[in-house]
């Protein structure tokens, strides 16, 4: 039998499959090789042993429980032993440190030169060429293209336009004076909003001043004269608002816009209907959102010349919207390719904002998914870009993956970046017990202030309600009373500035809370301190009794010797 066949395939992956304690017959018990053991002094009386386990392909460093230390000290457990791991625990700390502890093992065989077992199957050397599983996973995550991971798009999906023939380029101009041979004017009305409206998904309409374009089943465009419908139709879905517009004029050539490989199907269809009122003034008036209006000159450059558009995170969605709006398939494909390559957790917030603006549901969903799945990687800068509604959708996503205490810190950070725009309803949805059963120590007091302030603004009191955010924050503060309450008090009372600085606390955060909550915190902290003190007294009494028993035994032994 080969040595490699003794080990469990992917046994190291079994150890870190999920967090928690694994024990019993119904859990995986991988057979692995110990390839290194080292001693780490824990204190004056106890040593802790760390070992590196291998399945022949991957390896990981584990902690050997102290009750197994005698196996190492007696030489029963040593390098190159093959063991069956029967009980183990895997956890990831708040600082993203992975810890595997082993509390029950079965030694399958010993070294040829270390024990009495001379079985021919005994492994006397390293099996395979294992590499660190944690390093491997980290490299895989960093090399992964987020756009490919979160998108599965066919480039030609839902495309409505055909590619035409080429034509000779001319030059467009901006302003009042047209260039030579310009025979059409486009007035782009840049909409500047003066409100925060609610986004609603509705059927998109492409509008000019007197023209409404509607897509039909045969993917052709038909124009209706005298139809005044536009963005104003959607005002019933928004809060009452006003906006001002900024209009820029572009002088173009009908032949260039409607003919050639980079032509616009929008204008090609428009210019075939000379009965429309636009032909009286040779002018089209189009309303565009700010990012689309800013990108319109680049769109004209793309049509007129061989220039490549310089895409970036901020303009890619707007350019793709313009490409689809005006029926420019090659440009739409280029914008889509850039978005897939640029899409990541750092850029998702910008793409989410733009996707909501242009009703791009696929991009919107992908942005929510990546933000929810990798929420622990989101920076404060990204959080500031998320609207409250986007933040709520991220927490409601089934892709949400985050440790509870880390999640509490993210919620706190978001509340701090948004000021008073996070209402109590959003706070309760994002901190419900199913999502956030516990709160981290450093977030507990600040988050308690946020919760209390939210209750005051909402006009209700949840002090007598179990399992709400307030109760969990109080519970954490009491559990960590030394850090959250005692240490700041000691720092404030200490006259020695150096000691005060070492204790760390320039202010007492809980003093900003209502008096009733301060009293509740201090009362519960005193109770917790008393319980801890009683435990310490009991431990000291037990130790004292042990010392007395040892002294008695020592005296008895001396008398017997004499």
C-alpha positions, -999 to +999 in steps of 0.1 A: +000+000+000+014+034-010+019+059+018-003+085+001-032+061+002-031+061+040-043+097+042-079+110+036-082+129+002-091+165+009-090+158+046-077+193+054-107+208+036-130+186+059-115+203+089-124+238+077-157+230+060-177+250+085-173+267+118-181+250+151-173+219+171-172+186+152-176+154+172-192+120+171-197+092+146-217+113+121-190+138+114-160+135+091-129+120+108-100+125+084-068+105+086-039+130+084-001+131+089+016+153+115+045+170+097+056+194+124+051+199+162+063+229+182+059+239+218+045+274+227+047+284+264+013+295+275+022+304+311+046+294+339+028+261+344+014+251+311+028+245+276+006+245+244+016+224+214+009+235+178+011+210+150+009+211+112-014+185+098-013+173+061-035+152+038-006+149+013-019+179-008-028+206+017-017+215+052-029+236+081-016+245+115-037+234+145-037+237+183-035+204+202-057+206+233-038+207+266-053+174+278-034+157+249+000+173+257+011+142+275+011+123+242+037+147+229+057+148+260+058+110+262+069+107+226+037+089+215+028+118+193+056+130+170+064+141+135+053+119+106+028+101+128-005+093+110-035+101+131-073+101+128-088+134+140-120+125+158-130+157+176-120+192+164-132+228+163-129+254+136-134+292+142-126+325+124-119+354+147-131+390+142-096+397+128-101+370+102-077+346+119-085+309+112-080+286+142-084+248+143-081+230+176-079+193+180-093+177+212-095+139+203-072+119+181-064+083+175-028+074+166-029+050+136+008+043+135+042+055+148+076+063+132+099+035+123+126+050+144+105+064+172+082+036+185+080-001+187+057-005+156+077-018+127+047-022+104+058-018+067+030+007+062+044+031+088+052+065+074+088+074+082+089+106+061+068+133+047+039+121+024+033+142-007+043+178-011+016+197+009+010+234+006-009+257+031-046+255+024-052+291+038-026+306+014-041+286-015-076+299-008-064+334-004-047+333-038-077+318-054-100+346-040-076+374-051-072+359-086-110+355-092-126+379-117-156+392-099-174+402-131-172+367-145-182+352-111-214+374-107-224+376-143-235+349-167-245+370-197-248+363-233-235+393-252-263+392-278-290+387-252-321+409-257-304+429-285-328+446-308-306+461-336-288+450-368-254+461-379-253+483-410-227+493-436-198+517-432-197+553-443-172+582-444-169+601-411-174+639-408-172+662-377-199+672-353-199+705-334-212+719-301-228+753-297-248+777-318-227+776-350-228+743-370-199+728-389-199+724-427-227+702-440-244+697-406-281+692-413-295+682-379-294+695-344-297+675-312-306+693-280-296+673-250-315+684-219-295+675-188-319+669-159-307+682-125-328+668-097-335+687-065-350+658-044-343+623-032-369+602-050-378+565-046-367+544-075-395+524-092-390+499-120-414+508-148-414+504-185-387+526-201-398+553-225-373+571-248-386+607-252-379+638-273-399+670-270-427+658-293-417+622-299-422+590-279-404+559-290-419+525-282-404+491-290-427+467-308-424+429-312-406+431-345-379+453-328-386+483-350-393+518-337-425+538-345-428+575-336-460+593-325-463+630-332-476+653-306-472+629-277-460+650-247-454+621-224-419+620-208-403+618-175-430+639-160-453+608-162-433+591-135-438+619-110-467+601-094-443+574-083-419+599-067-421+625-040-433+659-050-403+675-067-390+701-090-360+701-113-342+725-136-327+716-169-294+725-187-296+722-225-266+717-248-268+718-286-249+694-309-248+698-347-246+666-366-251+649-400-281+627-406-261+605-430-234+598-404-258+591-376-280+567-397-255+549-419-224+529-413-210+502-389-213+526-359-247+540-369-276+547-345-307+526-352-327+552-332-318+580-357-320+557-387-356+550-379-363+587-370-350+600-403-372+578-423-403+596-410-402+630-426-438+638-416-428+644-380-427+679-365-390+676-358-383+680-395-398+716-394-368+727-373-344+697-380-341+693-343-344+665-318-347+673-281-337+645-257-338+643-219-309+625-203-298+619-167-265+637-157-241+608-163-256+600-197-256+637-207-219+639-197-212+609-219-231+621-250-201+638-266-181+606-263-210+588-280-208+612-310-170+607-312-176+570-314-200+574-343-179+599-362-144+586-357-124+554-350-117+566-314-122+541-286-143+554-257-124+556-224-146+536-200-144+539-163-166+528-133-186+560-133-195+563-170-197+526-182-234+521-172-244+554-187-227+547-220-242+512-221-276+528-215-270+553-243-258+525-266-290+506-261-312+538-262-298+548-296-294+513-309-256+509-312-248+473-307-210+473-309-207+500-283-232+482-260-210+451-263-178+471-254-195+487-224-208+453-212-173+438-215-158+466-195-184+463-167-177+426-164-140+431-162-143+461-138-170+447-116-158+440-080-167+447-044-150+481-046-169+492-077-203+475-069-217+505-050-212+528-080-227+503-104-256+498-081-264+535-080-262+538-118-281+506-124-310+519-103-309+552-122-312+534-156-334+505-144-307+479-153-322+451-131-295+425-140-266+448-130-286+460-099-291+424-087-254+415-094-243+445-074-265+436-044-253+400-045-216+408-044-220+434-017-240+410+004-217+380-001-185+400+006-199+425+030-169+421+053-146+435+026-166+467+021-147+499+030-161+530+047-158+548+014-180+522-003-206+524+025-210+562+020-221+555-016-250+532-005-284+548+000-305+535+029-327+515+005-296+498-011-282+490+023-315+474+033-317+454+001-281+442+008-292+429+042-323+412+028-303+394+001-300+356+005-263+359-005-256+378+028-225+362+045-210+378+076-202+369+112-226+385+136-201+407+155-184+419+123-219+427+110-226+449+140-194+469+133-205+474+097-240+486+107-224+510+132-200+523+105-229+528+081-249+547+107-219+570+114-214+577+076-251+585+070-258+607+099-295+608+107-307+593+074-309+558+090-344+556+105-355+531+132-373+509+107-341+503+087-320+498+118-344+471+132-344+453+098-306+453+096-301+442+132-328+416+136-317+387+158-317+362+130-291+382+111-272+397+141-276+375+172-246+391+190-228+425+190-190+431+191-175+447+222-162+478+204-195+484+186-218+477+216-218+512+233-218+533+201-246+511+186-266+513+218-265+551+214-277+548+178-305+525+189-316+548+217-315+579+195-335+560+168-361+551+194-364+587+205-368+599+169-395+573+163-413+581+195-413+547+212-394+529+239-381+493+235-365+490+270-389+462+280-386+443+248-364+412+246-339+405+219-340+439+202-307+457+194-308+477+226-310+445+247-281+428+228-259+459+232-266+461+269-258+424+272-225+428+255-215+458+275-222+439+307-203+408+295-173+430+287-178+453+317-140+456+324-133+471+289-165+491+283-172+504+318-144+498+344-114+507+323-127+541+312-137+549+348-102+539+361-086+560+333-106+590+343-099+587+380-062+580+376-040+610+383-010+595+365-015+606+328+008+578+315-013+551+333-045+569+321-032+568+285-023+531+288-058+523+301-071+540+270-103+561+274-104+598+269-141+599+277-169+579+292-191+569+263-219+556+285-223+591+301-240+602+269-268+577+274-301+584+292-297+582+330-320+551+332-298+531+308-267+542+326-281+529+359-292+496+341-257+492+327-239+498+360-263+476+380-259+447+357-221+452+355-219+452+394-238+419+394-215+405+367-185+416+387-199+400+419-204+367+401-168+369+387-155+378+422-173+348+438-158+325+412-123+338+419-129+334+457-141+298+451-110+291+430-087+306+456-103+286+483-100+254+463-063+262+456-057+269+493-072+235+503-050+218+477-019+235+492-029+225+527-033+189+516+000+189+499+017+203+530+001+176+551+013+149+527+048+163+528+050+162+566+037+127+566+063+116+541+091+132+561+080+115+593+079+081+575+114+087+561+128+096+595 
